[in-house]
């Protein structure tokens, strides 16, 4: 028996396309700095919303202790709870990092893009902000995180092989490498706390940022770490400029 569907359907001709205009004539005119006003502390921050995750050079253990009181979340409900409890920025991501084994060890996690979409919607409804923490292995992933609603993006593996990144440098076969491992790995626990934890994968990144080459043959890893070469870093900036440019074209994005 044929089924007759009487629901109204919208065709392309039924959709009003809103004109998009911008005063910018070129991507070089784009200013990557953004100013954020936080809901609870009323503090403001101005800067490029990209955060390096390495503790040795950009953070302190005192700050880590403060952040650890709440930890990361991946649901809109917990984002709302934390914002209403006094947090200004919520860090989103459980298990997406390239050297993280949380999902395998505990069975807990959530796809990062979906988490960012849901958590940013919840945060922005309360005038809050989120940081997308983990899951970015290439410049395109950074653009997707911002496009999904993240206010800040935290990068670890993509920056770990650069000279500015903290980490132990070792030499093998005449080449210098920098160790990159998760903070719950046995290496991190023995180095900072003297307590062992379940061993997670760790990567050995080549220190020559211009080469962009990775060598993880010594360790069993499921996915290679992604170190940005200087050309890739320049391409990332251009991609972000284009993203900001398109957001300026469509302010209601």
N, C-alpha and C positions, 0 to 999 in steps of 0.2 A: 504494500500500500504506500503510495507516495506521501511524503511528509512535506507539508506546506509551512514555511517559516515566515511569519508575519512581522518579525522584529525589523525595526528600521535600521538600515545599514547606511553608513556614511561613505561616499565615494570621494576621490581626490578633489573633485570640483566643489564638494560641499565644505571643504576646509579652507578657512581664511588664513592666508599666509601673511604674517605680520612683517612689514618692511623693517629691515635691519640697517641702521646707518651708524657710522662712526666718524669721528673727527680725525682718526689716525690715517695717515697716508701710506705708511710703511711699517713693517714689523720692527724696524730699528727704533721707532718712536715709542714702543711699548715699554712701560716701566714695570718690572717684575715685583717691585716692592708692594706689599699689601699692608694695610693697617687693620688690626683686629682689636675690638673692645670686648673684654671678657665679662660674662654675665654676673658673676658673683663678686670677684675682687674689684671690678670696675677698672682694672689696669688696662693699659693699651700696649700693643706691640706692633712695631713696624719693621718689616724685613721680608726677604724672600722665603716663602713657606716650605723650605726643604731642610730637613734635620739629618745630620750624620749620627749614626747610632753608636759609633765606637766610644767607649767610656774613657779611654786614656787621654783623649785630646779635647773633647768638647763637653764632658760632663764630670760630675763629682759623685763620689759614693754617698755623700749626704743627700744629693738630689735623688740618687737611685733609691735610697731608703724611703724618701718621701713618696716617690712614684709607686714604690712597691706596696704601700699601704692600701692602694686601690687595685692596682694591676690592670691588665687588659680585659676588654669585654668584646663581645661580638653580637650582642642583641640590642635592639632598640629599647627594650624595657630597662635593661641595666644602665644604658646611657642616660635615660631619663632619671633613674634613681640617683645616679652619681651627680648629675647636674643639680637636682633638687637638694642634694646633700651638701652642696657647696663647691663642687669641682668646676673649674673653668674650661678645661680641655680634657677630652676623654681619648685615651689611646685604644685603638681598635685593631684587633688581630690576635688570634690564638693558633699557632702552628704553621703560619704561611712562610716563615723564614727558610732560606736555603739550607741552613745547618740546624734547623729545628726539628725535633722528633716528637714533639708533644702529642700530635695526633696519633702517631703510631704507638707510643708508650701508654697513653691514657685513653685513647679513643675519643678525645674531646677536641673539637675544632669546627671551623666554618669556612667555606670558600671566601677568600678575602674580598673580591669584588662585590659579592652579595652582601657581605658584612658591612662594607663601606656604604653601599647604597642605603641599606636599612638604618644603620646607625647615624649617618649624616642627616637623614630625613628626621629622625627623632631629635637629634641635637639642635638642628636649625629651627625646629618648631619651638624650642625653648631658648632661642638666642644663644645656644652653646656652640662649641667647636669640637672637631675630632682630628686626631692624627691617625693616618693609615700607617700601621707598623708592620712591615714585612710583605713579602710576596712580589716585590719588584725585582726583576732580573734583567730588564732592558729599559731604555728610555720610553718605549711605548707604554710600558706598565705604569710609569709615573704619570703620563698623560691620562691614562684610564682612571687612575686613582683620583686625580683632580676632577676629571669629568664625572666620576661617580658621586662626587660631593665632598671629598676630603678637603679640609682646610690646610693641613700640613701633611707631608709625606716623609716618613723616616726610612732612611736607606742604610743598609749594612754592607752586604756583599758587593754591591756595585761600587762602593768607595773603598773597600778594604785593602786593595792592592796599591793604593797611592801613597806617596811619601808622607803626605799630611796625616794619614791614618795611623793611629797607634797600633802597636803589635810587635811581636818578637820577630826579628829578621834572622833567617838562617841561610846558609850558603851550601849549595850542592851542585856539583859538576860545573863550577865556575859561575853559576848564576845565583842571584840573591832572591829569596822568597820570603813572604810574610805570612805568618800563621793566622788563620781565621777560624774560630770555633765558637760554638754556642756557650752562653754563660752558665748553662746547667750541665755542661760536659765535665768529664773527669779532670781535664786539663785546667779548666777555669776554677773548679772547686778546690783542687789542690793548690793552685797558685794564690787564690784570694782567701780561702776559708779553711783549707786543710781537710776538707770532707769530700769524699768521692760521691759522684752521682752517676746515673746511667750514661754510658758513653754515647754521644751523638756523632753524626758525621762532621768532619771538619775538612776544610779546603786549604790547599797550599797555593797562594796567589803569587804570581811573578811580580816583582817590584817595579819592573820597567813599565810605567804607565803608557808609554807611547806604543809599545808593542801590542798591548791588549791581549797577550797570550796567557792562558791559564794552564797549570799543570797539576792535575789532581791524581796522578797515577799512583802515588804512594798510599793514598787512602781510598777506601771503598766508599764512594759517594754515589747517590742516585741521580743527582743533577749537578752539572758543573757550576762553579761560582762564576759570576759575571763581573769582571773588573772593567771599568770604563777606560778606554784609551783617551788621549787628549782630543782626538777627532770626534769620538763618540760623546765626550763631555760637551764639546761645542755644539754637536747636533742636538743634544738634550736641551741646551739653553734655547736653541732656535725653535725646538718643538714646544717648549713652555711659552716662548714668546708668541707663537702662533695660537696656542691654547688661550692665553690671556687676551690676545687680539680678538679671537672669536667670541670670548665671553663679553668683551666690550661691545661687540656688535649686537649681542643678545643679552642685555642686562638682566633679564628675568630668568636666565638659565639656572 
